[in-house]
Amino acid sequence: MLNAQAPNPGSAPMVLLIDDSKFVHRLLSTRLRSESIQIHGEYDGQAGFDYAIKNPPALIMLDLDMPVMDGFETLRKLKDHPDTKDIPVIILSGKNSPQDKVTAFELGAVDFVTKPFELTELRARVRVSLQLHTALQVLAQKAMIDGLSMLYNRALFDQRWVEEFERGLRHKHPLSLVMLDIDKFKQINDNYGHPAGDAVITGIAKIILAEVRKMDIPCRYGGEEFAIILPDTAPSDAYKICERIRTQCENTIWPNHPGRAVTISIGIAGTSGEICDSAEEWVRKADQNLYAAKAGGNNRIHLTDFTDGTNTFSQAG
């Protein structure tokens, strides 16, 4: 439903082994085969770090004594990078040095295993670390989701909007931002009760989810207002998506008030070319367009295309 990377119970978790010893790679691949995990191997710290950024694993087993970049430096880089900082790391070392253990734990390792391995113990440590990773994923997923609409919440929007804006700015990709609000929502709560209002919020959220693509980021911005981040999407394409959402909302029959239609107003800010201004200015412009749509009579879309400065103001359906 959402494009967050939630745990998938049906897929084997991937474990990244970073160790310069081919013997260790063969040994662990053979002895951990029964653990229902996928093992990917890299032979130096830099290669392991690069792979982890592109393909974040569920667990990293990291040797300390390696060429190019040793284990401590690799661990520092992993914990400093936002895409890998929460991945549990088990340190592998041929030395049973108390100082090495202290340093590893201070840098963020979850475990320290001394070579040669006691395989039964290592299996248990791998299982515990993978369980920790799954638990953290579930908690992170819940923290990103609005409980009523089951869309992403405002905190996730604030984070992802800055990331997508900076990505579009860096790569000159198209980008669109949508702000959407339920028209006369207070009347629904006042006339039919808050359960009816909640049903409208969840119903519109389902309509949004049905119309957006996997790459899009639909959020409940607050109250009866929603936001949708549309990466790699020109304003004209964002308009088409929003028009489908607007039409579907207008035509929906609501069980708690079948004779009372629910409409939405939408503001869009976007560009099909180079991004200008700031992330904050885009939010302000999309919100400004939303309220211009409301002022124009509700049930409309107001769009600003930063590419050429044009504005499009739709009529109600």
N, C-alpha and C positions, 0 to 999 in steps of 0.2 A: 504494500500500500504506500508506504513512505520510502524515500530513498536513503534513509539512514542505514548504516551497516549494522543491523541487528544480528545477534547470534543466529546461526542456522543449524538446528540440531541435526539435520540430515547430511551435513558436509563434514568431512574430517578436518580438524584444525591443522593449520600449517605451522610447523616448527622450523625456524631458521637456525642452522648450525654454522657458526663461524669459527673455524679452527684450521690451522695450517697443516694438520696431520691427516694424511689420507687414511691411515690406519684407524684413527678416531671416527672418521666419516663412515668407513666400512663397518666398524664395530657397532656404532649407534644405529645406523640404518638397519642392521640385521637384528640387533637385540631389542629395538623399540618397535619392530614391525607389528607386533601384536597389540600395540597401543591405539590402533585406529587413528593414526596421525599421518600427515604428509611431511616428509623431511626434505628441505632444500638446503644444499650445502654451498658455502663460500669459503675461500681459503685465506683471505686476509681481511683486516678490519674495514678498510675503505670499500672494498667490494661488497662486504656484508652490509655496511651502512647504506650504500647506494641501493642495494636490492630491497632493504627494509623500507626505504622511502617510497619506492615504486610499488611494492607488494607487501604491505604491513602484515607480519605474521601474528599468530596468537601467542607465540613464545619464542624467545631467542636464547640459545645456548652459546655462550661466548667464551672463547679461550683468552687467556691474558697475554701469553707470550707469542706474538705473531709479527710477521714482517709488515712493512708499509705503514700500518697504524696498529699500535698495540691495543689490548683489550680495554684498558682504562680510558684511553682517548676515544675509542669507539663507543664505550658506555656513556661518556660525557656527551658526545655528539647525539647519541640516541635519545638521551634524556633532555637535551636542549631543543630537539626538534618537535614541533607540535603534532606531527603525524605518528611519531614513535614513542613519545614520552611516557605513555601509559602501558606500553607493552612490557610484560614481566621478563626479566633477564636473569638467567641462571649463569653464574660465572663458573668456568671450568679452569682448573689450574693444577699444574704439576707440583706446585709448592704449597705447603701447609703453613703459610705465613700469617700470623695473627694480624700484622699490619696490612697485608693485602686484603684480608677479610674485612677489616674496618673500613679501608678505603672503598672497597666494592660496595659495601652497604651504604656508606655515606653518599656515594654517587647514584644510588637508586636501585642496585641489584636486589632481587627478592631471595636469592639463595646462592650458596657457594659450595661447589662440589670439588673435592680433591681427586686427582688422578693417582693411581689407577682406580676406575670406578667399581663400586659394588653395585651391580646392575639392578638388583631388586630394589635397593634404596634409591637409585637414580630414577627408576620407573615411578616410584611413589612420589618423588619430588616433582617430576614432570607432570603427573596427574594433578597434584595440588596446585601447581602454578597455572595449569590450564583452567582449573576450576576457578581460580582467582580471576583470570582474564575474562571468563564467561560472566562471572558475577559483576565485574566492573562494567562490562558492556551492557548488561541488563539495567544496571543502575543509571548509566549514562543515557541509555535510550529513554528510560522513564523520565529522567530530568529534562529531556528535550521536548517532551510531548505534552500538549495541553489536554487535560483530562476530559473535558467536555467534547470538544470538536475532534479530538484525536489527530489534529494537525500539529505541526511543530509550534512551539511557543515563542513568545516575544524574545526571550533570551537567545534562543537559537537563531531567530531572525537577525538580531543585532550582530551576532558573530558571523553568520554566513553572508549577510549583505556586504559587509566590509570586505570579506574574502573574495566574493564574486566581482565586486566593483574593482578591486585592485587587480584581479586576474584579467578582467576585460580591458582595464587601462594598460596593463603590461603587454597584452597580446593583440590589442586593437580588435577585440571580438565584439559582435553585437551584444546588446544587453537591454533588458526591459524590466521595469519594476511596476507592480500593480498594487494599488490600494483600493480596497473594496469594502463597502459599508451597507448594512441592511437599512432600507428606507423605513422611517417611522416605526422603528423597532419598539420604542417605549409604548406605543399604542397596543402592540401585541401583548406585552406584559400586563399593561393596565386592563385591557378588555378580556383577555383569555387566561391570564395567570402566567407565572414564571415557568411552570413546566412546559407551557406552549411555546414560550420564548426560547427555552433550552432546546426544544424539538426543532425549532427553526434553525438555530445555530448548527446543530448536528446535521440537519438535512442539507443545509447549504454547504457545509464542509464536505459532505459526500458528493454533492454535485461538483464542487471544485476538484476533488480528487479524481472523479471520473473523467474530467476534461483536461487536466494537466498531464504532462508527460513525466516519465520516470526521472528525467534530468531536472525537472522544476522543483521549486522549494516552496510549498504552500504553508502558510503560518496563520495562526490566530494572533492578530496584532494586539487585541485588547477589546473587551466588551463584545460589541457586534461588528467589529472591524477586522478585516483580514488583509494579509499582505501575501503577494506571490512574487518570488524572484524567478525570472525567466532567463537563465544563462543562454548565450549564443542565440538570442532571439531578437530579431528586428522588431520595431514598434508595430509595423503592419501585421506581422504574424501574432504578436501579443494581442492586438486588437481582435483578431479572429478568434483566438482562444477565449478572450473575455466576452465577446458577443455570444458565443455558445453558452457560457456560464450564465450570462444575463438572461438569455432567452429561456434556458432551462428553469431558472428560478421563477421567472414570470409565469411560466406555464405549469408549475407544480401545484397540485392540490394538497392542502395540508389537512390531515385528519382532525385536528383540534379546531380548525376554523375553515371548513371547505369553501365557504363563500367569500373568504377574504384572501386575496392574492398577496404574495410577498414579492417585492421587487428590491433590486440592489442598484446602487450607483457606484461607478468605477472611475478611478483616475489612473492614468498610465504616464510614466516618464521613460523614455528609451532612446536608443540610437542604433543605427545600422552601421555606423562608421566609428570614427575615433571618439573615445569618451572624453567629455569635458566636465568642468566644474568639480564638485566633490560628492562623496557618498551622501553626506548630510543634505546637500542641495537637491539631490535626486529625490530623497525621501520627502523633503519639503515641497518639491514641485508635484510629485505624485499625489500627495495629500491635498495640495492646493487644487489640483485638477479634480480630485474626488469631490471636494466641496463646491467647485464650480458646476459639476454635474448635478449635485443636489440643488443648487440654486437655480439651475436651468429647468427644474421640474421633476427630478428623481428619475430612476430607471433609465439612465443614460451612461455613456462613456465619454470621458474627456481625455484626449491624448496629446502629449507634447513630444514631438520628435526633435531631439537635440541635434540631429544630423543637419537639418536645414532650418531649424527654428519654427517649423510649422505646427499648427494646432488643429486637431480634428475634434468636432463636437457632435456626437451622434444624437439622433432624435429617439424618443422612446418607441418601443416596438408596438 
